[in-house]
Amino acid sequence: MASSKQFVDYLCDQMAQAKVSARRMFGEYGLYCGGSILPVFVTILSL
């Protein structure tokens, strides 16, 4: 499931003090802080 632009904007707004930004990457988004990509850990649950 693809991330929505609105959700990515919300995340960036929540982390605005840390100057986090987002860029499109491989059909999704990468989050950056100070020019470095942030590690994102995702747990995929199979039901």
N, C-alpha and C positions, 0 to 999 in steps of 0.2 A: 504494500500500500504506500503510495507516494505521500510525501509531506506536503501540506498546503502552504502557500506563501504566507497566509495569515498566521499560521501557527509558528512559522520561522520568525516572522516579524514580532510576534508575541514574546518568543524566547529572547530575541535580541533586546526588546524593550525591558524585559525583566533583568537582563544582565548589562544594561546600559552603563552603569557606573564602572564596570570593568572594560568598557569599550569593545564589546563583542560584536562582530559583524558576521554576515553570512554570504557565501558565494555558491552559485550553482556548481555542482560537481557530480559527474556521472549520472545525471538524471535526478539527483537529489541535492542536498545542501551540505556544505561543510561549514562549521563554525570556527571563526578565527578570533584570536586575541593577540594584539601586538604583532600581527603579521604571521603568527604561528597557528597551525591548525590545532584545534582542541581534540583530545581523544574522547570518543563517544562509545560507551558500552551499551549494547542493546541485548536484552534477553528475549529470545523468541520462544514463546510457549506453544507447544502443540497440544491440542485438545483431542 
